[in-house]
Amino acid sequence: MTSVIIALPKAEVAQGIRNLLVRSGIPVAGVCTTGAQALALADGLNYGIVICGYKLADMIYSQLHEDLPFGFEMLLMASQNILGSGIVEEGIVSVIMPLKGNDLISTVDMMIQATERRKRRQRLKPKERNPEETALIRQAKELLMDRNHLSEEEAHRYIQKCSMDSGTNMVETAQMVLSMMQV
């Protein structure tokens, strides 16, 4: 689940936004009044969204955005003057203050869905192999091709099928093929 951190200079305003989000079913990981607190909280989480104001007690939003760990996005809440001046960095979602509760909830929900989609896509993407693993698989295929007179495609399919049947990855299966056939 995407973690939401609220970082605003006034604790009572931050608590109000937290309560609004929690009532709407959006879990909030924490409420902070400084950028350092938000960064410390974010370091303990995998990914999420930081909702913050333009200026915190110890830094402005751009410094916080720069220091956020990979996987975190920012929702900036600022006045029309600040957002209209063009000083807001690209890649930061922003909402104009004062805002309606429904606008905030829908924006946060949209950001959560986008983050979850991105994480799901990243999880489903096949892991890239390093050169040693690729060489090991190639070596096992070559051994199968030489000893069993298989084509490269057939050897690959054999390793792939054994991998799926045994519940191991292809690298482990290639290692097993090599150890069994070199006996």
C-alpha positions as CSV (number, residue, x, y, z in Angstrom):
1,M,0.0,0.0,0.0
2,T,1.2,3.5,-0.8
3,S,2.3,5.4,2.3
4,V,1.0,9.0,2.7
5,I,3.0,11.5,4.8
6,I,1.7,15.0,5.6
7,A,4.3,17.7,6.1
8,L,2.9,21.1,7.0
9,P,4.3,23.8,9.3
10,K,1.1,24.0,11.4
11,A,0.4,20.8,13.3
12,E,-3.3,21.5,13.7
13,V,-3.8,22.0,9.9
14,A,-1.8,18.8,9.2
15,Q,-3.9,16.8,11.7
16,G,-7.1,18.2,10.0
17,I,-5.9,17.0,6.6
18,R,-4.9,13.6,8.2
19,N,-8.4,13.2,9.7
20,L,-10.0,14.1,6.3
21,L,-7.9,11.5,4.5
22,V,-8.4,8.8,7.1
23,R,-12.2,9.3,7.1
24,S,-12.0,8.8,3.3
25,G,-10.2,5.5,3.6
26,I,-6.7,6.7,2.8
27,P,-4.2,5.5,5.4
28,V,-1.7,8.2,6.6
29,A,1.8,7.0,7.7
30,G,2.5,10.1,9.7
31,V,2.2,13.9,10.2
32,C,5.2,16.1,10.4
33,T,5.9,19.8,10.8
34,T,9.5,19.8,9.5
35,G,11.1,18.5,6.3
36,A,13.7,16.5,8.4
37,Q,10.8,14.6,10.1
38,A,9.2,13.9,6.8
39,L,12.5,12.6,5.3
40,A,13.2,10.4,8.4
41,L,9.7,8.9,8.1
42,A,10.1,8.4,4.3
43,D,13.4,6.6,4.8
44,G,11.6,3.9,6.7
45,L,9.0,3.3,3.9
46,N,9.3,1.8,0.5
47,Y,7.3,4.3,-1.6
48,G,4.6,6.8,-1.2
49,I,3.3,10.4,-1.4
50,V,4.4,13.4,0.7
51,I,1.7,16.1,1.0
52,C,3.4,19.4,1.9
53,G,3.1,23.1,1.9
54,Y,5.4,25.6,0.1
55,K,7.5,26.3,3.2
56,L,8.2,24.1,6.2
57,A,10.0,25.1,9.4
58,D,13.4,24.0,8.2
59,M,13.2,23.9,4.4
60,I,11.1,24.7,1.3
61,Y,9.3,22.1,-0.8
62,S,12.0,21.9,-3.4
63,Q,14.6,20.9,-0.9
64,L,12.3,18.3,0.5
65,H,11.5,17.0,-3.0
66,E,15.2,16.8,-3.9
67,D,16.0,14.8,-0.8
68,L,13.1,12.3,-0.9
69,P,14.0,8.7,-1.4
70,F,13.4,7.0,-4.7
71,G,9.7,6.0,-5.1
72,F,8.2,9.0,-3.4
73,E,6.1,11.6,-5.1
74,M,5.1,15.1,-3.8
75,L,1.8,16.8,-3.7
76,L,2.4,20.5,-3.1
77,M,-0.4,22.6,-1.5
78,A,0.2,26.3,-2.2
79,S,-1.5,29.6,-3.0
80,Q,-2.4,30.7,-6.5
81,N,0.4,33.3,-6.3
82,I,3.1,30.7,-5.8
83,L,1.8,28.2,-8.3
84,G,1.1,30.8,-10.9
85,S,4.5,32.3,-10.7
86,G,6.1,29.4,-12.4
87,I,8.6,28.5,-9.7
88,V,7.2,25.1,-9.0
89,E,9.4,22.4,-10.4
90,E,8.2,20.0,-13.0
91,G,7.1,16.6,-11.8
92,I,5.4,17.9,-8.7
93,V,1.7,17.6,-8.5
94,S,0.2,20.7,-7.0
95,V,-3.2,21.9,-5.7
96,I,-4.3,25.5,-5.1
97,M,-5.0,26.6,-1.6
98,P,-7.7,27.1,-0.3
99,L,-9.0,23.8,-1.6
100,K,-12.1,21.7,-1.1
101,G,-11.8,18.4,0.8
102,N,-13.1,16.4,-2.2
103,D,-10.5,17.9,-4.5
104,L,-7.7,16.9,-2.1
105,I,-9.1,13.4,-1.7
106,S,-9.5,12.8,-5.4
107,T,-6.0,14.1,-6.2
108,V,-4.4,11.9,-3.5
109,D,-6.5,8.9,-4.7
110,M,-5.4,9.5,-8.3
111,M,-1.7,9.7,-7.2
112,I,-2.1,6.5,-5.1
113,Q,-3.6,4.6,-8.0
114,A,-0.8,5.8,-10.4
115,T,1.8,4.7,-7.8
116,E,0.2,1.3,-7.3
117,R,0.0,0.8,-11.1
118,R,3.6,1.7,-11.5
119,K,4.7,-0.6,-8.7
120,R,2.6,-3.5,-10.1
121,R,4.1,-2.9,-13.6
122,Q,7.6,-2.9,-12.1
123,R,6.9,-6.1,-10.2
124,L,5.7,-7.9,-13.2
125,K,8.6,-6.8,-15.4
126,P,11.1,-9.7,-15.8
127,K,14.3,-9.4,-13.8
128,E,17.3,-8.6,-16.0
129,R,20.1,-11.2,-15.8
130,N,23.7,-10.3,-15.2
131,P,26.3,-11.5,-17.7
132,E,27.4,-14.4,-15.4
133,E,23.8,-15.7,-15.3
134,T,23.4,-15.4,-19.0
135,A,26.6,-17.3,-19.6
136,L,25.6,-20.1,-17.2
137,I,22.3,-20.5,-19.1
138,R,24.1,-20.4,-22.5
139,Q,26.6,-23.0,-21.2
140,A,23.8,-25.4,-20.1
141,K,22.0,-25.0,-23.4
142,E,25.2,-25.7,-25.3
143,L,25.7,-28.9,-23.2
144,L,22.2,-30.0,-23.9
145,M,22.7,-29.3,-27.6
146,D,25.9,-31.3,-27.8
147,R,24.8,-34.3,-25.7
148,N,21.2,-34.6,-26.6
149,H,21.3,-33.2,-30.2
150,L,18.8,-30.5,-29.5
151,S,18.4,-27.2,-31.3
152,E,19.1,-24.0,-29.2
153,E,15.4,-23.3,-29.0
154,E,14.6,-26.9,-27.8
155,A,17.4,-26.7,-25.2
156,H,16.0,-23.3,-24.0
157,R,12.5,-24.8,-23.8
158,Y,13.8,-27.8,-21.9
159,I,15.6,-25.6,-19.3
160,Q,12.5,-23.4,-19.1
161,K,10.1,-26.4,-18.6
162,C,12.4,-27.9,-15.9
163,S,12.5,-24.5,-14.2
164,M,8.7,-24.2,-14.1
165,D,8.2,-27.9,-13.1
166,S,10.7,-27.6,-10.2
167,G,9.7,-24.1,-9.1
168,T,13.2,-22.7,-9.5
169,N,14.5,-19.9,-11.7
170,M,16.3,-20.6,-15.0
171,V,19.7,-19.9,-13.5
172,E,19.3,-22.5,-10.8
173,T,18.0,-25.0,-13.3
174,A,20.9,-24.3,-15.6
175,Q,23.2,-25.0,-12.7
176,M,21.5,-28.3,-12.0
177,V,21.7,-29.3,-15.7
178,L,25.4,-28.5,-15.7
179,S,26.1,-30.4,-12.5
180,M,24.1,-33.5,-13.5
181,M,25.5,-33.7,-17.0
182,Q,29.1,-33.1,-16.1
183,V,29.2,-36.2,-13.8
